[in-house]
Amino acid sequence: MSTVNRFNLFSFSGNMKILHLSWMAFFITFVVWFNFAPLLQSVKQSLGLTTAEIKTLLILNVAFTIPARVIIGMLTDRFGPRLVYSMLLAICSIPCFAFAMADSFVQAAIARFLLGFIGAGFVVGIRLVSEWFPHHQLGTAEGIYGGWGNFGSAAAAFTLPTIALIFGGDDGWRYAMGLTGLVSLMFAFVFYRNVEDTPKGATYFKPKNLTAMEVTSKGDFYLLLLMKIPMYGALALLAWKLSPAGVAMLTDTVVWAIYLGLGLLYLYEVSQVWKVNKTVFEGPVPEIHRYKFKQVAVLNVLYFATFGSELAVVSMLPLFFAETFELTPVMAGMVASAYAFMNLMSRPGGGWISDKFGRKPTLLILTAGLAAGYFLMGQVNSEWPVWIAVAAAMACSFFVQSGEGAVFATVPLIKRRMTGQIAGMTGAYGNVGAVCYLTVLSFVDYSTFFYVIAITAVVGFVALWMMEEPKGQMVEVNQDGSVTLIDVSSR
């Protein structure tokens, strides 16, 4: 663990170099992941796609990210962030290039589905940053990593249409998208050459098993299996959206085959969880190895409400402002962008507040603000002045994104060797939330949509009372049997 106490954001050496390269990598993954939305109309016209097919591509863009975050989290813990992030940036440039060269809906759909994998990059940096920063700086560092990297989606929206115009012609969008893939490929080499998994002399702790998350009690075993279900449910929901009842991309037979496959996959995962954790039924786990999975479960629920709602709201907010206040699409997009811009400061702010005032108190306050913010958004109507509605959206956004920062200020303090797996599961719950919220939106009006998010935030607030403030030290055992104590709070 770095012993540097001064947090100098303008430095590009030591742990600050790792932080800057990490958020840059995350920024690039989000530019690539969200390079489709700002060029949507150009893609639609160039490929001759229907509105239903465009909606299908948007669904496919997030579908693979749910299992990908879990998989990437496990790989990160096993092989280290340096290798995994570099490989992810390089490999995911391939479907990016494929989408840029697509000549049909089927080609575009396959490429867009595979590109969802790059959305898992966020998980890698969480583990990497936690290796380089002490507990009293960790929330701030993770917040900067998440907030500045997350801004890649807004950067894509502002720059890619202009780049497409510079190249010009019907294929301008292809060059713009291809350029993002090229940047991803090039940065993979930059990242690999300039990053190390840990500071010199520090140990990179790895989980005992790669196939399933470890738990340390019988109750946690059952809670883990329970928390896996919503992820499979979200994937089933996406399949239903592609069925004849949704956008009709898949036949009923294919959809039912997907349902069956998801069911069998869940049973297989149950068997792996049992194989890894059956010893908890044979006797108590030694105190030195224990951690409480309920900490993970609570953070999952909170990220469902925070990042899940952010993804959903960013998708619908331009249309909400356009229809509510009769704004032009361009003006509505500019007004709605204020919500995403808050990421630059809000997420680092949530992490910084957590460092200063504690993880649990910060989460309680921010989750309460989140619920109040979405309740206020549910009150917005055409009689409101536009500027007040924008102010309400920005205030709500502050609590949403600060809450995300506070969640991932806590994730690395649960069990070091499993940080990637925990971050992967929590991150996946953000995508699960987005799928659920957008599905709700397809059935209800805007006000009800905002109220539903507010209610889930209240559920998160209640769940938070079961979380324990990280205190003292976590214990990791080296391969030679020696013990390393890692501070998770000031003594």
Helices and strands as residue ranges (DSSP letters): H 14-33, G 37-39, H 40-47, H 51-63, H 65-79, H 81-91, H 93-100, H 105-115, G 116-120, H 121-132, H 135-150, H 152-167, H 172-194, H 218-241, H 252-277, G 278-281, G 287-289, H 293-325, H 329-341, H 343-357, H 359-379, H 386-410, G 411-413, G 416-418, H 419-441, H 446-464, E 473-477, E 483-487
